[in-house]
Structure formats: structure tokens, C-alpha cells
Amino acid sequence: MQSLNEMGIYTPSDLLLHFPDRYVDVSAKIDRTLNDGDTASFLGELTSPAKRAYIRRGLNVVNCTFLNNGINVRCSWFNQPYAARNLVVGDKVYVVGKVKRFKSAVQMVNPTLLTPADGDSSIVPVYKTAIPSRTFEGAVKTALDNVKINSFIPPELAQKFGLLPLQTAIMRVHFPRDFMELAVAKRSIAIENLCYVITSYRLLKDDKRDFSYFAPVETINEFTNSLPYELTAEQQTVVEEIVRELRSDKLANLLVQGEVGCGKTVVALAAMYYAAKSGFQSALMAPTEVLARQHYETMIRLLEPLGVKTQLLCASMTAKQREAALFNIKFGTAKCIIGTQSLISDETVFDNLRLVIADEQQRFGVNQRAKLESKGGKTDMIVMTATPIPRTLALSLYGELQQLEIHELPANRPNITTSLVPPAKIENMYKYITDKTAVDERTYIICPRIEGGDEQVTAVDDIYAKLKRMPVAPLVGCIHGKMRDAEKNAVMSDFKSGKIKILVSTTVVEVGIDVPEATTVIVFDAERFGLSQLHQIRGRVGRGVKPSYCFLVSENGSEESNARLKEFCALSDGFSVSELDFKLRGAGDFVGLKQHGNGSLEIDANIIERSRGLSDAIISDSSVSKAVLDSLKAPEFIKSVTMN
């Protein structure tokens, strides 16, 4: 149970929504037309026993060979001494993984092995979990046999819109009989899930205002005139539009989309200042503590000189600090509050919260935003994102939100040159960033995982260790999600001050971090990231005045993924990148439609249209919409799971 909890699985719903990462096609065969980086699966016969070899301290490898379709496939596992340990020559197992070509040989690194079982269909699910895939599969099967899954969509509406019963759809995603059945089930679930998101936004928002902002419109000029710089024309327009909406008869419900580095934060602070001058509290919820602390420093610098008391609330605060923060929030001493999800904890009580702002809205679920709104009863809501959402998707998801866009960057911002680095140039790249430390320029190095062990995936630990063996070792630091918040804050402080000049990190620094001296960002295994995510990462540099660079490294990418990265290199603005990402990858990354597992639900224009139509049908029937509103209190789009 502990292993499941560590994966975020606590309830039957959590278990059933952890979809397979991939599937083994039992009938598939290995052939020599496979390209490097292709995912393949096959039933293989062990022809050479597993042997373990030591490469160097801390790194060992297990090798063995499987036969399929007359082709020997060499399989290797790094730092997994028990891989294939119980297999003997002649055993047959399912093998699934990425192909690595070396001349005419076919190889796989760290493939998954599954033992055939009675009752297997032609497609066997593979789960990415902390426990064996077959064990997890058994747990899912047991759950499906013993529970009833209740959808929030009434059966008659589900049938009208051509949806499978939710229990059937979820069962077929886990245990499909063929790939056609799998595709139909995934589409059905995608429509229900997207309809849940759309309907949530529409039903959770009561737009009747029962309070008013009494500060004169001109009050906002006190804030903008005090800034150490001049707002861009688009920033000024958005600030004026926000104030106009706050003073209207209906609650404001705004989506502010802006280019990375366009200055959305100062726009949010302007709105918070206006709310404070009307006697109200405002709260800005950030997705990470590092970003929350950065915003807090800005709030202190820009708001407190104008007589507005600010307050930070986050998990790493000491008990004494937290007690003082909660007191200031509860009794209204603090007017502008910035924090992480600590803002929605039960112990956080506001005095007169009237304005809620969610920064990087795609990082928060509907219910998280709704819970923060509920802290103030009726509140105005602004959601902000630097990952622009394609217009077709935004209009469907946020039809009730007024969309404000900021394309223009502040004056003197440098261009960011983006390029794909070939393997032969990687050592030159290291020399380049080493030379940059001598002129006090900073570098981010982004890796897709924390720990090594897979030669096809670059890890923070591996790159950090490599740099620590170089002359720049004293200037190198690392940061990742497994570190405590206090540790991450200390590392970021050193990076900002220049004590650290090369920061090796996971995507924990993806959002909002502002270090003007950072001029270079390197992304290893760039093929593993969505284009909008790469654009976010690219936005960590180019925040000063010096020319900046984004280097993409993709040693294991396929021809298709490298073509995608080359297209990205030619695009500079987030709105264009988002449209390309939506075309290539679907909507999962934009609206949180990836499930707990790595198996994603693909969203296309037809699914958006059907989801919107289903939502319209729910909204138009008051008895149905009330029942749905009650069901939306559930944390997932599944209304409930009950025992048979």
C-alpha cells in the first residue's frame, strides 16, 4: 500500500485512473525496418542467460538476448541487478521498450519484461509503477471485478452522445481486446473528462456581484506611476480592462494569456493593489514555493512602499512564521497574500477575500481553484498562463472567461537563439558555458529525470557529477523535486546571487523563475518534452539585456521528433508554439487531461465539439445540472466508486 501511496494512489478511483503506459501487442514481431527510438513489443525466447557486468563504481549492467522472428535482440539493464534474474534459456516472455540500433543489430535498453499469463488477450497492458506491472494489473482487475463506477453524466445523456458506459470504457482501456476497442474507449473517456472540466467552469461560477470596489479608477495610476519602469502598451491595456471588470456589475472571470517574460506578474500586482485600495484582500496562488517566494519579493518591493501590507504563506515556513502569517491573513492585517496550495488548507481563514489569482493556471485543478475562490464566498477570479492555449481550445474550455492577451515583451529584451546541438558538438557546448561563468553569465541545464541508471535518459545526478569533475565545480549546483523546499530556496538564492553559475535541474525551474544574468539554457533529451513546455523552459533566459541561447540536445530522438524540434527552433513566440504543439500532441498538456499514469487521452477538435455539446445539454436541464454540480465536489470526473 505504501508503494501505491507514493504514486499518489489512495482510492479505487486513483487506481482505476492510472492508465497503462503502453501495451504489448502479442502478435507483433521484430523486424529490421525498425528505426532507432521506435517503441516495440514482442514475445521473445531467451537464448543467452542474464549476465551482470560492472562498468565503474556505481554503474553496472545486466545483459541477455531474446529471439523473435529469427532476430536476436540484445537487452541491457543499468543498475537493475535483478533484471531477468529468474529466467533460464528457453523461457518466453513479453518484451517491451525502445529500440536502439547499432549497425545491423537490434538492441533495447531497460526494457520491461512481462511473464505470459493464462487469459491474456492479444494486447497486454504495461503499467509504469513502483511495483511490478503484472502485480499492478492484478490490483486493477480485482478492483474492476468488485466495484461499480458511477459517472457524473446521466445514462440517457451518455447514450445520446454515443459514450460507452464509464465502467465499460475504463475496463477496455485497461484490458482491450484489440486496438480499435482501445481507441473507442479512450475517446469516450476523453469526452467525459473534458466535459467535466468545461462544465465545472460553467457551474462553479456564480457571476452575481454582492460587493463593489469603491476606489476611483484613477487609483491604479498610483501603482503604475510608482513602477521603476514603464508598462508596455499591452500591459497597460490589460490593467485597465481588469479594473473595468472589477468595477462592473458581474464578477470578473478573466483569463490572462501572455508570452513568457511579458510581465504578467506586475499586471496581477496592479489588480491586487486596486483591490487593497478598495479595502479587500486578494490572494495569488503559485504552483511552486520557489515561484511564490520570488513573487513575494516583488510584492514587498512594489506594494509595501505604497502602504499595502503583503504576506507569504508556504509549507517551509517555521511554526512561528506560519502562525504569524495565518494571524495576519485572518484578521486582515495583510491585504495582498501570495502562497502555494497552503492558501487552500483548512487552517487558512481570510478576513475579506474578494480577488483570487491563479498563476500558471494549467498547474492547478478545477477544484483547487474553486476551493480558493470559496475562501471568500463570492470572489473575482483571474487565471494567468504563460503557456498560451490555442484559440480553438480556449474558446471551448473557457467560453465564459474573458480572454486578455499580452504579446509584447518589455523594451530591450534580447532575442533568444534556439538550436539543436548535434552529438559531436556537445563537448564544445560545455566549454561555451564554462567560458560564460568568467563573465558572470548563468546557465540552466535541464534534465528529464533526477537519478541515472538508463543510458537513454539524461539525469540530473549524472550531469551534476560530470560538471563537478571539471574546473567549474565550485560554481555548479543542482535542484530537483525531491529536495525540501528550504533546500531549493537556498540553491535558487545562490544562483541569483552568483555563488552558483551553472544550475543543473529538472523542470522544477520551468515556471516563472526570473534571473536576469541567466543567458543560456540547455535541455537534454529535448524530444521528451512538449513544445509548450520547451518554450516555458526557454523563457528562463533572455530576461536581462544580453543575447541569450537555448540549446536542445536530443541524442536518442527519432527522425520525427528531431523534425518537430527543428520546427520549434524556428518559432519564437508562445502563441505560435502552442498552436504547433496542439496540432502535434493534442490538448493533454494544456488542460491536465493526462491521467495518473503516462497513458494520455488524446484530444482533437471533434472531441472538443462533442464535449461542449454534452456540457450544453447538462447546463440546459436544471435538474441534471444540479445533480452534476453536486457530483463536481468529487476530485475526479468519476462521480463515485461503490462496492458491488
N, C-alpha and C positions, 0 to 999 in steps of 0.2 A: 504493500500500500504506500510506503514511503516513496518508492521509486515513481509511482503514479503521481503522488502529490508534488514531487519535484518537477514533474512535467506539466503541472497546472491542472491535473485531473483529480477532482474530488467527488464528483457526482456522476450518475449514469449519463446525464446529458453531455458532460465533458468527455466521457469515454466514447460515446457514440459519434461525437463530432470531431474526434481525432481520426480523420480520414486516412486511408492508405497513402503512403508517399509515392508508391508506384505499384505496378502489377507484373507478375511473371506470366508471360504467355507460354504455357507448357508446350505448345506446338511449334514455337519459334526455333529456328536453327541458326547457328553461327555460320557466316559465310565471309569470304574475303573482300566483299564490297563495302563492309562496314568502315566508316571513317573514324579517325581519331576524335574522341569526345562523345561519340554516339552512345546512348544507353541501350544495352542489350540484355536479354534474358534467355536462358536455355536450360534444358535438363542435361546435366553433364555427368560423365562417368570418371571417377578418379583413376588416373593412370600412373601417377607418381605420388608417393606419400609426402605428407607435410613435413618440411624440414625448417628448423629455425636457425638463423644466422645473425651474428652480432656485427653491426656496421661500425658503430662507435659508441662511446658512452651515452647512455640514454636513448639509443636508437637500435632496434632490432627488427628483423623481418622474417615472416613465415612465407615460404613458397611451396606451391604444389601445382599440378597440372590436371585439367579436366579435358575430356574428349567429347566433342559433339560434331556430328555431320562430317566426320573424318578430319576435323581440325583440332589440334591441341591448343588449349587456351591456358597460358601461364597466369596464375593468380598469386598476388602478393598482398600481405597484410603487415602494416608497420605498427610496431608497439602493440600488437594484439597476439600475445604468445599462445593463447588458447584457440585461435582460429584454426578450424579444420583438424583439431587435435584428435577427435574421436573417430575420424574417418579412416577407412582402410581401402587399399586398392580394390577397385571393382564396385565400390559404393556409388549410388546415383543420388544426386541432389540437384535442387534448383539453384542456379547461379544467376545473380542479377547485379549489374554495375555498369560503369562507364568503360568503354573500350579505349585502350592505349595502344596505338600501332607503333611497331619498331620494325622497319623494313617490311618483310612479308609476315612477320609474327603478329599474333593477336594476343594482347595481354589485358589484364584487369587489375586495378589497384583497389584494395579494400572492398571487394565485392561482398554482397550479402549472400549467405548460404541458407537455404531452407530445406528441411527434410520433407520429402513427399509424405502425404498422409492419406488415409482412406477417405474417400468422399471429396477429394479435390476436384474442382471443375477444370475447365481448360484455362482459367485465369485464377491465379493465386495472389492475394493481396500481400504487399510488403509494407510494414509499418516502420517509421523512423522513431524509435522509442528507446528508453533506458533499459528496457527488458527485452528478452528475445522476441522477435516478431511473431513467431508461432504462439508463444505464451500470450502475447497481447491479443492476437487473433482469437484465441480461445476465450479470453475475457469478453471480447466484443460479441462473440457468438452466444455465450451464456447470457449476456445482458439482453440481447435481441430476443432470445427464447423466453425470457421471463418478465419482460416489461411491455407496457403499451405506451407508444409515443403519441402525444396529443398535439396537434398543430393548432396554432392560433387562427388559422384560416378555416372558416366553416366548411364542412364537406361539400355542400352544394356549390359554393363558390370555387372550391378547388377543382371540382369536376367540370364546372362551366369553363374554366380557363385551362383545362387539359392537363392538370397536375396529377401526378401519382399520389396516392395516399402517402403521407410523410413517412410512416413506418416502412412501407414498401420501398420508397426511394432510398432511405438510409440503408436498408438491408442490401439493396442492389449496388450501392456504392461500395459497401464493404465486401460483398460476395456476389459479384456479377457473373452471369453465365456466359456472356460474350461482351465484346467492346461496344456493340450497338446498344445493348441494355444499359451498360455503364454510362454512355453518353446521355441517354434519355433521363436516367436517374439524376445525374449531375445537373442537367438543365432544370429539372423540376425543383431540386433543392435550391439552386441559384435564384430562381424566380421567387420562391418563398422567402429566402433570406433578404434579397434586395427589396421585396415588397415590405418586409418588416422594417427595414431602415427608412424607406420612404414614408411609410405610414406613421412610424414613430415621430419623425419630424413634424408631421402634419397634426397628429393628435395630442402630442405633449405640449404644444404651444397654444396658450390662450392669449390672444393679442389685445384683449380689452385692458386699457391702462386705468389704474385706480390711484395714480400718483402723478405728480408733474415736476419737471425740472424748472426751478424759478430763476436760476441765474440768467442774466441777459446774454444774448447771443455774443455780444462783444467781449464777454468774459474770456472766451477762448483765446483772444488776442494777447491776453496777459501771459499765457503759456507760450504761444508761438513766438512772441516778441522777445521772450527771455532765453530762447534757444541760442546756443553758441554758433549756429549755422542757420541758413535759410531753407525752409521746406521747399521741395520741388513743387511744381505746379500741380502734379497729380496728387501728391501728399496733401497739399492744401485743399484741393477739391474734395478728397475723401474725408478729411477732418470736418469740413463744412457740411457735407452730406450726413455724416454721423450725428452732428449736433442737431441738424434739422430733423432727423428721425427721432432723436431722443426727446425733442420738444413736440412731437406730433401726438395725435390722439390715440394711436395704436402703439403697442410695444414694439420696439425695434428688434429686428431679426435679420442680421446682416452677415454676409459672407465677404470677407476682405481677402482677395487673392492678389498676391504680389510677387514680383520677381525676387529671387534670392538676393538679399542685401539692399532691397529697395527702401527700407526704413519703415516697416510695418509697426515696429515696436513703439516708435515715437508717436505714430498715429493712435495706437492704443492708449498711450500715456496721456495724450491730449483729451481723449474721451473720459479717462479716469479723472483727470483734473476738473473737467467740466462737471462731472457727477459730484465730486467733492465740494465744489463751489455751490452746488445746489443742496448740500447737506447730506448727501448719500454716500454709502460705502460702495466700492467696486472691488472685484476680485479677478485676477488674471491667473489662470491655471496653465502651467507649463509642463511639458512631458517629462523633463528630467530636472534633477536638482541642480546640475551644473548650469543649465539654462536659466532656471529660476533665480539662482544667485547672481547671474550676470544681469538679468533684468532688474533685480533689486538694487544693484549698484547704480544702474542707470536711473532708477526711480529716486534714489537718495540724491543723486547729482542734479536732477532736473525738477523734482517736485518739492522736496523739503525746503529749498531756499524760497519757495513761494508760499510757505506756511502750511503745506499739506503733509500730514503725518503718514508715513508708509510703514509696512510691516511685512516681514518674511515669515513663512511657515513651511517647514520641511522636515523630513524624517531624521536628519542627522543632528538636529538641534539638541542641546542638553535638556534635561528635565526642567531646569530653572529657566532656560531660554524659551522653551515651549510653553511653560506656564505663563510667562510674561506676555508672549505673543497671543495666546488664547484670551488672556485678560483684555489686551488692547483691542482685539477684534470684537469680543463680546460686548464691551462697554463703549464702543465707538470712538476710542482714542485714536485708533488707526482708521484712516479713510480709504487708503489705497493698499490693497493686500495682494501679495504675489506668493504663489506656492505651487507645490506639486499636488498629488492626489490627497495629501494631508488636508487640503481645503474641504474635502467632502467626507472626512471622518465624522463620526457621531459626536465627538467631543468639541468639534469646531462649531461655534454658535456666533452668528453675526448680529450686529445691532440693527442696522437698516440697509441691508444689501439690496441694491437696485440695478447694478450693471455687472454683468458677467462676461468675461472674455476668455475664450479657449484658444491658446496659441498652438499652432500646428494641429489643427482640429482632427486630422486623419489619425492621430495617435490616440484619440480618446473614443470610447464607445458612446453610443447614443445615451445610454443610461447614466454614464459618468457625467456627461454634460447636463443631463436632466436633473441629476442629484444636486449638482452645484447650483443650478437655477432655483431648485426648490428651497435652498437655504434662505432665499429672500422672499419666498412667496412668489409674487409676480415680479419678473425681472426683465430688463432689456438684455439681449444676447448678441454678442459679436463673436464670430468664429473666424480665425485667420489661418491662412496656409501659404507657405512658400512653395508648395507643390501644386501648381495650378491644376485645376480639374478641367478636362476637356468640356467645351460648352455643351455638347450633346448630353454628356453625363450630368453636368452640373444642373442643367435645366430640369432633368428628370428627378435628380435627388433633392435638389434644393429649390424647387419651383416657388416655394413660399418665402425663400430668403432673397433679399435684395442683394445683388452681387455688385461689389465695388472692386475695381481692378487698378493696380499700380504697376505700370510697365517701366516707368522712368527710373533710372538709378541716380543717386546723388552725384553732384558735379565732381569731376576729377577722378572718378572711379576708373581704374585701368581695365583694359581688356584682359580676358583670361584665355591664353592659348592652350588648347587641348589637343593631345596627340597620343597615338597608340605606340607604345615602345616595343620594338622587336626584341626577342631574347638576346641577340648579340649586343644590344646597346644598354642592357641593364646595369652592368658594372660602370659604364660611363655616367649613368643616371645617379648612382651612388656618389661618384666623385663630384657631380654637379651640386648635390645637396650638401655635401661636406664643405665645398668651397663657399656655399651661401652662408654657412654658420659664421664665417670670418667677417661678414659684413652685417651681422645681426639680423639675418633673414631667417624665418622659421619655416619648418616643413612638417606637414602631416603625412603619415604613412598609414593607409587604411587596409586592414586585412579582414577577410570574411569570418575568421574563427579565432578563438583565443589560443587553444593548445594545438601542438603539432601532432604528427603521427600518420598523416596522409600526404604523400608526396605530391598529390594533385591539388591540394588545398593549402594555401599560404596562411600561416598562423602568426599571431602577434608574438608569441614566445620565440618562434624561430627567427623572425626579422629582428626582434629586440636583441636576441643573443648574438646575431651576426654583427649588428652595429656596436655592441658592447666589446667586440674584439677589434674594433677599428679605433684610430686616434681620436675620433669624436666621442668616444664612450662617455666622458663626463657630462656631455651635453644632451644625452639621449634619455628619454623617459617613456613610460607606457601607461596606457589607461584602457580599461575594459569593464564590462558589466558585472563581473564577479567581484570587483573591488568594492569596499564600503564607500558610501557617499563621501565621508570625510577624507578618505584617501584620494578619491577622484578630484575633490575640490582642491586638495593640496597640489596635485600634479598639474591641474589646469592653472593654478596660481603661479607655479614655477614656469610654466610655458608662456604665460602672459608677460611675466617679468623678465624672461630671457635666460633664467637659470637653466631651463631646458630649451633647446633649439630644434630638436627633432623629436616629434611625438608619434610613437607607434600606437595604433588604436584600432578598435573595432568601430562600428558605426555609431558608437555612443556619442561621438562628436558630430554626428551628421547634421543636427538641427541647431541653427541659431548662434553657435559659438562665434564670437567676434574678437579676433586677434589681428589688428592691422598689420603687424610685422610678418604675418604668415603669407608667403608668396608662392609656395609650392605645395601641391597635394598629390600624393602617389596612391593609386588604387590597385592593389594586387588582386588577381583573379576577377578582373572587372566584368567578365562575362556572367558572373554570378549575381550581379546587381541589376535592378530595373533601371531604365534610363532616367526616370524622375528622381530616383534615389541617387544616382550618379550626379545629377545636376545639383541636388542638395549638398552632396559631399564637395563638389567643385566650388560651391558657394562659400566654403570655409576660407578661401583665399580671394584676393582681389578686393580686400576691404580697406586697404591703405591707398597709397599713390604709386607704388612700384609695379612694374609689369609682373604678371603672375602666370603660373603654369599649372596645368593638370595633366599628369602622366598616367595613362592607363596601361596596365601590364596584364596580358592575357596569354599565358604560355600554354594553357590546356583548352583554349576555346576552339569551337568548331568554325568552319568557314562561314556559316550562317551568323554565329554570334559575333565574329570579327567584323562582318559586314554591318551588323547593327551598331557596333561601337564606332565604326568609321562614319556612319551617318550621324551619330551623336557628336563626334568631334567637329562636324561642320555646323552644328547648331549652337547658338549662344544664349537664347532666351528660354525661360522655363515654359512659356506657353506653347512654343513650337515643340519643345521636348515632350511635353505632356501629351500632345496630340499624336506624336510618333509612338510614344510608349503605349498609349491606349490602343493604337492600331495594331501594334505588335504583340502586346501582352494581355490586353483586356483590362477590366476595371478593378481587379482584386486589390492592387496596391493602393488605389485611391480611396476605396470605401470600406476597407477592412473585411473583404469577403474571403480572405484566406482563412481556412479553418485552423484548429489547433495543430493539426498535422501539416505536413508540407503539401499535401494534395490540395490544389486550389480549385475554386469554382470559376470557370471562365465566363465572363460577362460580355455579351455583344449587344448590338443595337436592338435586336429582336427581343432579347431578354429584358432589356430596359423598358421597352414599349409594353410588353406583357405585364411586367411588374407594376408599372404605372397604372395600367388599366385595371389591374386587380386592386390596387390601392384605392382608385376612384370608386370602385364598386363597394369596398368596405366603408369608405367615408360617407357614401350616399345613403347607406342604410343605418339609421341611428341605433337600432337595436344591435346590429352587428358591430358597429364602431365602438359602442360602449363595452361590449364583451372583449373586443380586441384591445381597447385601452386598458382594461383590467389585466389582460394577458401580457401587455407590454412591460409589466413590472418584473417579468421573468428576465434573467440575464442574457438569455439566448433567444433565437427566433422559435425554438421549441417551446410551446406553452408549458408543458409538463411531461414528466415521465412517471407512470404509475405501475405498480406491480400487477401482474396478471392474477 
